[in-house]
Amino acid sequence: MTKSLQDCLPVLTTEELLVAKFFRTSVGHWLSERRYYTLPDGDTQEIVSEIGIEFLAAGCQELQELSRLHGLDDLAFTCGSKIVWDSKDSVTGKKASHGSTLFGALGNILYRDRGFATPKPITAIYHFPNPDTLCLKTEYQNSVFEEEIKLVGDKYRTRQTIISRAGEQVTIGQYLEKRIRV
C-alpha cells in the first residue's frame, strides 16, 4: 500500500498552527517605540528600534543550527522566526543595541538561540489567548520574563514585557510597533 504525501506530513498542534500563522503575519520591517519603567521608583528609558522579521520554514539552515544548540534532531522545529534589530535611545540618540535572535517552535515551546539578558540558548512556554495575541513566559537566572505581543490589524503590534526577579516585578516594557514595509 502506497502512502500519500498527506500521510507523511506531521500533524501540527493548534498552538503550532497559530504560531506559524503569527510568525508569517509578522514578517516585515517594523519601527518599535518602547518605554521601560523601572520599578518601584519609576525611572524610564525610551528606546526606538528598527526590527526585521523573517519567517523560517521547517528544515531550513537556521532552524537546523538552532536544533543543534538545544541538542534536538535537525528537523525538530515546525517553523520559526528570525528577528534582527538595531536600537537607540530615543532621547539621546545613543546606540543602545544591535543583534538578532532565532525562534523555533515545537509543541507549546519556543526555543531561542539567546535570551533577553543572556547569550545562552533558552526556551519559553507560549500560548495564544486569541489568534492575534502571543504570550510567552521565559525563566532563567532567577528572572521571569512575561511577554504579550498583539497584532493590531496588519500595520501595528503592541507588546508588553514584565520582568520579575526573586518574585518581585522590576521592569515593565511597553511597545508600539508600526510596520514600515513587508
N, C-alpha and C positions, 0 to 999 in steps of 0.2 A: 504494500500500500504506500503510495507516494504522499508525503506531507505537503500541504500548501504553504506558501510563504507566510500566511497569517498564523499557521500553527507554530512557526519557528520564531515569531516575534515575542518578546517578553510582554507579560501582562503588567501594565502600569497601574499603580495605586491612584486613587483620586488625588492625593497630595502631589504625587509626581506629575500627573497631568496638569494640575493647577500651577505648579512651579514652572513647568515648561512653558505654559501659556504666559505666565507673568514675566519670565525672562525674555521671551520673544517680544512681548508688548513693550518692554523697557529698552529695547535696542535703540541706540542713537546717541546723540551728544546732548548733554544736559548742562545747564548752569544751575549750580546749587548754592543757595544763600542760606547760611545757617548761623545760629546763635547758640553758644554753650553757656549754661548757667551753672556756676559752681555753688554747691550747697554746703552749709546753710547760709553763708554770707552773701550770696547772690552776685558775686563778681561775674562779669560777662565777657565773652570773647566772640567777635564776629568774624566769620570766615566765608570766603567765596571760592568756589571750585568749579573748574570745568571737568566734567565727567564723561567718559566714553564707555558705552556698554555694548558688548558683543554677545550674541547667543552662541553657545558651544554645543554641537551635536555629539551624541554618544559616540565614543570611539575615537574622537579627534585627538591630536597630539597633546594638546594642553591637558585634557582630561586624563589621558594615559599617564602623564607625568604626575598629576595630582593623585591619581590612584596609587602610584608607587610611593609617593610621600607618606601616604596613610597605610601602606602595606596591604593594599587591596589588589584584586585582579584588574588588569589593564582595562577591561571593558565593564567595570563595575557601575559606572555612573550612567543614569538615564539621559541626562543633559547637564548643562552647566552655563556659566556666565563668566565673562572676563570683564573686569572693571578697571579702568585706568583713570587716574585723577591728577590734577595739578591745582594746588590750593595756595591762597594767600590771605593774609589778614586784611579784611576789607577796610579797616580804619587806617592802618599804617602802610598798607600795600606790600609789606614784607612777606616774602615767600614763606609759607607755612609747611607744606609737604608736597611730595610728588611720588607717585608709586602706582602699583597695580596689585590686584588680587584675583584669584580664581575661586569659583564656587562650583562644586559638583554635587548633584542631587542623587540620593539613594534612599528610598523609603521616605521617612519624615526627618531625615538628617541632611544638612548641608555641610559638606566637607570644604574646608578652605585651606589654601596654602599658607596663610598667615592670619594673625588676629589683629584687632584694633591696636593692641599695646604689646604685641609680641611678634617676632618674625617666625615663630614656630607654627607648624600646621595645627589647626584646631577644628572642632566640629560645633555645629549649632543645631538645636532642635527647632523645627519650624512647623507652622500650621497656618491655615487660612480661615479667619472668621467669616470671610466672604471672598469671592473670586478676585477682587481688586485689592485686597489687603494681605500682605505677607508679614507675619510676625515671627521673629527669631529670638531665641534665648541661647546665649553663649556664656560658658563659665570657664574661667581659668585664673590662676594666680590670685586666688581669694577674691576675685571680682566677678560680678554678674552683669552682662550687657543684655538688656531687653530692647528690641528694636521693632518698630512698626513702620512699614513702607506702604503707602496707599497711592494707587493710581487714581488720578482725578481727571477723567476724560483721557484724551490722547496727548495732551500738551503739558500736563502737570503731574507732579508727585509730591506728596508730603511725607516727611519722615520724622520720627521722634525716637530718640535713644535715651534710655535711663541707665546710668552706670551706678552700681552699688558695690561697696566694699565692706566686708565683715557685717553684712546685714543692714547697712545704712546707705541711703541714696547720697551720692556725692556729686553727680553731674547729670544735667538734663540737656540734651541737644535737640533743637527744633530746626527743621529744614523746610524750605520751599524750593523745589526743583522744577525748572522750566525747560522743556525740550527746545533745543536750538535748531537741530536738524536730525533727520533719521539716518 
